[in-house]
């Protein structure tokens, strides 16, 4: 099934069930007022939401037109948002840009940081930027939402705790990252609010594209109206989403509504080296930092600038028939 939260003047929005083709919705607040409420009572609520989803598909209930611009992030705020590092190729390239070594442990144990979760950007909301010198970058990712996950849960068992999937734009301020990491205490100012896709879907909606706790489809990233990234989300992943959930739960429980991100979706080139831009027949990139690193390797310095006010990013994923699965994140950088 597909779920969304529509703006209604409250912080958490109004839960609705969305049709498979993302054109219609039916209010679900008589079942659960918000998505967080649904996740808190998932075993009892999910069957009723699934039944309503069937009714929406069969046009057996009154529906209204679904407009993605009216959607908030599926969880407009969350008790916990942790972003991982499933795609080590991205980590390798970005660390090389900072002249930082790549420890062997990164290939065995995921990186993870705890991000800002008390308010996410709407999928069609602006990316506020206080200073262009901060180096604003998009990061196209996959994210999952869990129910309650006990501490010490294995990766095998964690798979059953993944209840919903969505896309993410994990906004990063690259110019602030080196100084923050240099203090030895991690991200904070360099990781402002992220945005998630208009719609969250249950894993079964993906059919055969959901395998090994990864989505085996391209992540479509367009930048200023041009193709920027077409990375295959099911390839070059060192860790699955279930492995990331298990990592997050190693020493603590994860409350229902926890969001775990995959990290930037990133592919190696056909020859095993850095990937090529889409314009050169490659799969491109899901963030600007990667192409800047490759430009540095190739030309000695980067030429692609980070995002400036007025720049626009679109992140989407389509099924084998070309239909949008999650709706699209469409954001424009706005000076504040």
HELIX and SHEET records of a PDB file:
HELIX    1   1 UNK A   35  UNK A   40  1                                   6    
HELIX    2   2 UNK A   42  UNK A   57  1                                  16    
HELIX    3   3 UNK A   68  UNK A   70  5                                   3    
HELIX    4   4 UNK A   88  UNK A   97  1                                  10    
HELIX    5   5 UNK A  104  UNK A  107  5                                   4    
HELIX    6   6 UNK A  132  UNK A  134  5                                   3    
HELIX    7   7 UNK A  155  UNK A  158  1                                   4    
HELIX    8   8 UNK A  159  UNK A  161  5                                   3    
HELIX    9   9 UNK A  174  UNK A  182  1                                   9    
HELIX   10  10 UNK A  203  UNK A  209  5                                   7    
HELIX   11  11 UNK A  241  UNK A  248  1                                   8    
HELIX   12  12 UNK A  278  UNK A  280  5                                   3    
HELIX   13  13 UNK A  288  UNK A  299  1                                  12    
SHEET    1   A 5 UNK A  64  UNK A  65  0                                        
SHEET    2   A 5 UNK A  24  UNK A  27 -1                                        
SHEET    3   A 5 UNK A  14  UNK A  18 -1                                        
SHEET    4   A 5 UNK A   2  UNK A   6 -1                                        
SHEET    5   A 5 UNK A  71  UNK A  72 -1                                        
SHEET    1   B 5 UNK A  64  UNK A  65  0                                        
SHEET    2   B 5 UNK A  24  UNK A  27 -1                                        
SHEET    3   B 5 UNK A  14  UNK A  18 -1                                        
SHEET    4   B 5 UNK A   2  UNK A   6 -1                                        
SHEET    5   B 5 UNK A 200  UNK A 201 -1                                        
SHEET    1   C 6 UNK A 113  UNK A 114  0                                        
SHEET    2   C 6 UNK A  81  UNK A  83 -1                                        
SHEET    3   C 6 UNK A 259  UNK A 261  1                                        
SHEET    4   C 6 UNK A 140  UNK A 146 -1                                        
SHEET    5   C 6 UNK A 162  UNK A 169 -1                                        
SHEET    6   C 6 UNK A 195  UNK A 196 -1                                        
SHEET    1   D 5 UNK A 127  UNK A 129  0                                        
SHEET    2   D 5 UNK A 329  UNK A 335  1                                        
SHEET    3   D 5 UNK A 312  UNK A 316 -1                                        
SHEET    4   D 5 UNK A 218  UNK A 223 -1                                        
SHEET    5   D 5 UNK A 226  UNK A 232 -1                                        
SHEET    1   E 2 UNK A 136  UNK A 137  0                                        
SHEET    2   E 2 UNK A 172  UNK A 173 -1                                        
SHEET    1   F 2 UNK A 210  UNK A 211  0                                        
SHEET    2   F 2 UNK A 214  UNK A 215 -1                                        
END                                                                             
